[in-house]
């Protein structure tokens, strides 16, 4: 297994291929599993899974704490790997505490049944495995071995999807399916990541000053002071990631308490493109993240700006192509796959596709702002967007309907993107 995961033949091409594979698995796992639950289960099963997955992804942001992009672009290696590892243990513990607290509160308040609360908690625990694994993969990417990280993540996600689908088909029991999938996920993560642990102590070929500090990083003890400083530096990224996850899922949360289970299932289906496009955007960004950090560190601003411009153009093109395809072919394809009548949702589907493109652009701008170390400035826009959706989303849905909520969601996302552009403009004028 170790030889397969660490194969060094054409690392750059392997990184692109395996990162693409893991991104595809990450992008489509909800879509594929929602097909299975919609076809084989009840409306309550699919609705339960979608909400559990949304909550799990929100808790994942707490566990990851926004550190991955900061870690990969730490070209000067201000913090050792042990610092990042110690910080991640703390944030995953916080994630677990928040997950148990949320599930317990939702059950005790009567919002969730015991089964729904348990499924939510189990999928949060699946995401906790991913959160811890992420810091190991961040180190591998920092060392130029994104190919190893991509292999592990892609294979694990693929097996999770296959296992979850087969178990649910066999048992029709979403709780048992989630429990077994959690145990297998944990076992796979431990097995595969332990097999490549030697790669985490390699010398960093990208270190700008040519020193071998990275070679000793695995032996250095974590510094409590550095860990505190790291957590403080990344807190705006964590808060922004959590708010981003809330903002991106806001229509789901709003509709969960208003519309029927049947209508919620249909809306969850047409909402899928939002995360598919956003996660596919991350597939484009991830392989070039280390290079962008190096370009900015070396003050090669023109080349840096050129790559960012090309990435933005790729997001616009990808969104336009999917929007056109979605308008003409999207509904018939989704109806065929899910077996649900979606004829009333053509315009809403296109609006959600455009929203996915805007969120992908958010992710690109966040990446750039993080490299520039201006992450604290993002919080203002996120707080305003989250409040706007929390305070006015439900009244708009109740009084004006689903399309009005979708258009309001688009307007909030657009204003949030403009706030990020203002952060970058402010940086440009200061320099």
C-alpha positions in Angstrom: 0.0 0.0 0.0 2.8 2.4 0.9 4.5 1.9 -2.5 1.2 2.7 -4.3 0.4 5.7 -2.2 3.9 7.2 -2.5 4.8 6.4 -6.1 7.1 9.1 -7.3 6.6 8.7 -11.1 5.6 12.1 -12.5 4.5 13.6 -9.3 3.1 16.8 -10.9 0.8 14.9 -13.2 -0.2 12.5 -10.5 -1.1 15.5 -8.2 -3.4 16.9 -10.8 -5.0 13.5 -11.6 -5.5 12.4 -8.0 -6.6 15.9 -6.8 -9.2 15.9 -9.7 -10.4 12.4 -8.6 -10.7 13.4 -4.9 -12.4 16.7 -5.8 -14.9 14.8 -8.0 -15.6 12.3 -5.2 -16.0 15.2 -2.7 -18.2 17.2 -5.2 -20.5 14.4 -6.1 -20.8 12.2 -3.0 -23.9 14.1 -1.7 -25.4 13.9 -5.2 -24.8 10.2 -5.6 -26.0 9.3 -2.1 -29.0 11.5 -2.4 -30.0 9.5 -5.5 -29.7 6.3 -3.6 -31.7 7.6 -0.6 -34.3 9.1 -2.8 -34.7 6.0 -4.9 -34.5 3.4 -2.1 -35.7 5.2 1.0 -38.4 7.6 2.2 -38.5 11.4 1.8 -37.6 11.6 5.5 -34.4 9.6 4.8 -33.2 11.9 2.0 -34.2 15.0 4.0 -32.4 13.7 7.1 -29.2 12.9 5.2 -29.1 16.4 3.5 -29.4 18.2 6.8 -27.0 15.9 8.5 -24.5 16.4 5.7 -24.9 20.2 5.9 -24.4 20.2 9.6 -21.4 17.9 9.3 -19.8 20.2 6.7 -20.4 23.2 9.1 -18.7 21.3 11.9 -15.9 20.4 9.5 -15.0 24.1 9.2 -14.6 24.2 13.0 -12.3 21.2 12.9 -10.2 22.4 10.0 -10.1 26.0 11.5 -9.3 27.5 8.1 -5.6 26.3 8.5 -5.1 24.4 5.2 -4.5 27.3 2.9 -2.5 29.1 5.6 -0.4 26.0 6.2 0.3 25.3 2.5 1.3 28.9 1.8 3.6 29.2 4.9 6.6 29.3 2.5 8.9 30.7 5.2 7.7 27.9 7.6 7.0 30.3 10.5 5.3 27.3 12.2 6.5 23.7 12.4 4.4 20.7 11.5 4.2 19.8 15.2 2.6 23.3 15.8 0.0 22.6 13.1 -0.6 19.1 14.5 -1.1 20.4 18.0 -3.4 23.1 16.9 -5.5 20.6 14.9 -5.9 18.3 17.9 -7.4 21.3 19.8 -9.7 22.3 17.0 -11.0 18.7 16.3 -11.7 18.4 20.1 -13.7 21.7 19.8 -15.5 20.3 16.7 -16.5 17.1 18.6 -17.7 19.1 21.6 -19.8 21.4 19.3 -21.2 18.4 17.4 -22.4 16.6 20.5 -23.8 19.9 21.9 -25.7 20.6 18.7 -27.2 17.1 18.4 -28.1 17.0 22.0 -29.8 20.4 21.9 -31.7 19.6 18.7 -33.0 16.4 20.2 -33.9 17.8 23.7 -35.7 20.9 22.1 -37.8 18.6 19.9 -36.4 19.8 16.6 -34.9 16.4 15.8 -36.1 12.9 16.5 -33.6 10.6 18.2 -32.8 9.0 14.9 -32.2 12.3 13.1 -30.0 13.6 16.0 -28.0 10.3 15.9 -27.5 10.4 12.1 -26.4 14.1 12.3 -23.9 13.2 15.0 -22.5 10.2 13.1 -21.9 12.2 10.0 -20.3 14.9 12.1 -17.9 12.2 13.4 -17.1 11.2 9.8 -16.2 14.8 9.1 -14.0 14.8 12.2 -11.9 12.1 10.7 -11.5 14.2 7.6 -10.7 17.3 9.7 -7.8 15.6 11.4 -6.6 14.0 8.2 -6.5 17.4 6.6 -3.6 18.7 8.6 -1.5 15.6 7.5 -2.5 16.3 3.9 -1.6 20.0 4.3 1.9 19.0 5.3 2.2 16.7 2.3 1.0 19.5 0.0 3.5 21.8 1.7 6.2 19.3 0.8 5.1 19.1 -2.9 3.3 15.7 -2.4 -0.3 16.7 -3.2 -0.4 13.5 -5.2 -0.2 11.4 -2.0 -2.9 13.5 -0.3 -5.1 13.2 -3.3 -4.7 9.4 -3.5 -5.7 8.9 0.1 -8.6 11.3 0.1 -9.9 10.1 -3.2 -9.8 6.4 -2.4 -11.3 6.9 1.0 -14.2 9.0 -0.3 -14.8 6.6 -3.2 -15.0 3.6 -0.7 -17.3 5.7 1.6 -19.7 6.4 -1.2 -19.8 2.8 -2.4 -20.2 1.4 1.1 -22.9 3.9 2.2 -24.9 3.2 -1.0 -24.6 -0.6 -0.7 -25.4 -0.7 3.0 -28.5 1.5 2.6 -29.8 -0.6 -0.3 -29.3 -3.7 1.8 -30.7 -2.4 5.1 -32.9 0.6 4.3 -31.6 1.8 7.7 -29.9 5.2 7.6 -28.7 5.0 11.2 -27.0 1.6 10.9 -25.6 2.6 7.5 -24.1 5.8 9.0 -22.6 3.9 12.0 -20.9 1.3 9.9 -19.6 3.9 7.4 -18.1 5.9 10.2 -16.2 2.9 11.5 -14.9 1.9 8.1 -13.9 5.6 7.4 -11.9 5.7 10.6 -10.1 2.4 9.9 -9.3 3.4 6.3 -7.9 6.8 7.4 -5.7 5.3 10.1 -4.4 2.6 7.8 -3.6 4.8 4.8 -2.2 7.8 6.6 0.0 5.7 8.9 1.5 3.9 5.8 2.9 7.3 4.5 3.9 8.8 7.8 7.6 8.7 6.8 6.8 11.3 4.0 5.7 13.8 6.6 9.3 14.2 7.7 10.9 14.8 4.3 13.0 17.9 3.7 11.0 20.7 2.2 12.3 21.4 -1.4 10.3 24.7 -1.5 11.9 26.4 1.5 13.1 29.7 0.2 16.3 30.1 2.3 17.5 26.5 1.6 17.7 25.5 5.3 16.7 22.0 6.5 14.3 23.1 9.3 11.5 21.1 7.6 13.6 18.0 7.9 13.6 18.4 11.7 10.0 19.6 11.9 8.7 16.2 12.8 11.2 16.0 15.7 10.6 19.5 17.1 8.1 19.9 19.9 5.2 22.1 19.4 5.6 25.5 21.0 2.6 26.6 23.1 3.2 30.2 22.2 3.4 29.4 18.5 0.2 27.3 18.6 -1.6 30.2 20.3 -0.3 32.6 17.7 -1.3 30.2 14.9 -4.8 29.8 16.3 -5.2 33.5 16.6 -3.9 34.1 13.1 -6.3 31.5 11.7 -9.4 32.5 13.8 -10.7 34.9 11.1 -10.3 32.0 8.5 -12.2 29.6 10.8 -15.0 32.1 11.5 -15.2 33.0 7.9 -15.3 29.3 6.9 -18.1 28.6 9.4 -20.1 31.7 8.2 -19.4 30.7 4.6 -20.9 27.2 5.2 -23.9 28.8 6.9 -24.4 31.3 4.1 -23.9 28.7 1.4 -26.5 26.3 3.0 -28.9 29.1 4.2 -31.7 28.2 1.7 -31.6 24.6 3.1 -31.8 25.7 6.7 -34.6 28.2 5.9 -36.7 25.8 3.8 -36.2 23.0 6.4 -38.6 24.7 8.8 -41.1 25.9 6.3 -41.7 23.6 3.3 -43.0 20.0 3.2 -40.7 17.0 3.2 -41.6 16.2 -0.4 -40.9 19.8 -1.6 -37.7 19.9 0.4 -36.5 16.8 -1.4 -37.1 18.4 -4.8 -35.4 21.6 -3.7 -32.4 19.7 -2.3 -32.0 18.1 -5.7 -31.9 21.4 -7.6 -29.7 22.9 -4.9 -27.0 20.3 -5.7 -25.2 22.4 -8.4 -24.3 25.0 -5.8 -21.8 22.7 -4.1 -20.8 20.8 -7.2 -19.6 24.0 -8.9 -18.0 25.3 -5.7 -16.1 22.1 -5.0 -15.1 21.7 -8.7 -13.7 25.2 -8.4 -11.5 24.0 -5.5 -10.2 21.2 -7.8 -8.9 24.0 -10.1 -7.4 26.0 -7.2 -5.8 23.3 -5.0 -2.9 22.1 -7.2 -1.7 25.7 -7.8 -2.1 26.9 -4.2 1.5 26.2 -3.3 2.8 27.9 -6.4 0.8 31.0 -5.7 2.1 31.2 -2.2 5.7 31.0 -3.5 5.1 33.7 -6.1 3.7 36.1 -3.5 6.6 35.3 -1.1 9.1 36.0 -4.0 7.2 39.3 -4.8 6.5 38.1 -8.4 3.3 40.2 -8.4 2.6 40.3 -12.1 2.8 36.5 -12.5 0.7 36.1 -9.4 -2.0 38.4 -10.7 -2.0 36.7 -14.1 -2.6 33.2 -12.6 -5.4 34.6 -10.4 -7.0 36.2 -13.4 -6.9 32.9 -15.3 -8.5 31.1 -12.4 -11.3 33.6 -12.2 -11.9 33.2 -15.9 -12.0 29.5 -15.6 -14.7 29.8 -12.9 -16.8 32.1 -15.1 -16.5 29.8 -18.1 -17.3 26.7 -16.0 -20.4 28.4 -14.5 -21.7 29.6 -17.9 -21.3 26.2 -19.5 -23.1 24.5 -16.6 -25.9 27.1 -16.5 -26.6 26.7 -20.2 -26.6 22.9 -19.9 -28.7 23.2 -16.8 -31.4 25.3 -18.5 -31.8 23.0 -21.5 -30.9 19.5 -20.1 -30.7 19.8 -16.3 -34.2 19.1 -15.3 -34.8 16.1 -17.6 -31.6 14.6 -16.5 -32.3 15.2 -12.8 -35.8 13.8 -13.1 -34.5 10.7 -14.8 -31.9 10.1 -12.2 -33.9 10.9 -9.1 -37.4 10.0 -10.3 -38.9 13.2 -8.9 -41.0 15.8 -10.8 -39.0 19.0 -11.0 -40.8 20.8 -13.8 -41.7 23.7 -11.6 -38.0 24.4 -10.7 -36.3 25.3 -14.1 -35.6 28.9 -13.2 -34.6 28.1 -9.7 -32.1 25.5 -11.0 -30.4 28.1 -13.2 -30.3 30.6 -10.3 -28.7 28.0 -8.0 -26.1 27.2 -10.7 -25.2 30.9 -10.9 -25.0 30.9 -7.0 -22.6 28.0 -7.2 -20.3 30.0 -9.5 -20.4 33.0 -7.2 -19.5 30.8 -4.2 -16.6 29.3 -6.3 -15.4 32.9 -6.9 -15.7 33.5 -3.1 -13.3 30.6 -2.6 -10.8 32.0 -5.1 -10.9 35.4 -3.5 -10.5 33.8 0.0 -7.5 31.9 -1.2 -5.9 35.2 -2.5 -6.8 37.1 0.7 -5.2 34.3 2.8 -2.0 34.4 0.8 -1.9 38.2 1.4 -2.5 37.5 5.1 -5.5 39.9 5.1 -8.0 37.2 6.4 -9.3 39.3 9.3 -10.9 41.7 6.8 -13.2 39.1 5.4 -15.2 38.7 8.6 -17.2 41.9 8.2 -18.8 40.8 4.9 -19.5 37.3 6.2 -21.2 38.6 9.4 -23.4 41.0 7.4 -24.3 38.2 4.9 -25.2 35.7 7.6 -27.3 38.2 9.5 -29.1 39.2 6.3 -30.1 35.6 5.5 -30.9 34.7 9.1 -33.1 37.7 9.8 -34.9 38.1 6.4 -34.7 34.7 4.7 -37.7 33.0 6.4 -40.0 36.1 6.1 -39.2 36.4 2.4 -39.9 32.7 1.8 -43.2 32.8 3.8 -44.5 35.9 2.1 -43.1 35.8 -1.5 -42.2 32.2 -2.2 -39.2 30.1 -3.1 -38.1 32.0 -6.2 -37.9 35.3 -4.2 -35.8 33.5 -1.6 -33.4 32.3 -4.3 -33.0 35.7 -5.8 -32.4 37.2 -2.4 -29.8 34.6 -1.8 -28.1 35.5 -5.1 -28.1 39.2 -4.1 -26.5 38.5 -0.7 -23.8 36.3 -2.3 -23.0 39.0 -4.9 -22.7 41.7 -2.2 -20.4 39.4 -0.2 -18.2 38.9 -3.3 -18.0 42.7 -3.7 -16.8 43.0 -0.1 -14.0 40.6 -0.8 -13.0 42.7 -3.8 -12.9 45.8 -1.6 -10.5 43.9 0.7 -8.1 43.2 -2.2 -8.5 46.8 -3.5 -7.6 48.1 -0.1 -4.5 46.0 -0.1 -3.5 47.2 -3.6 -3.9 50.9 -2.7 -1.8 50.5 0.5 1.0 48.9 -1.5 
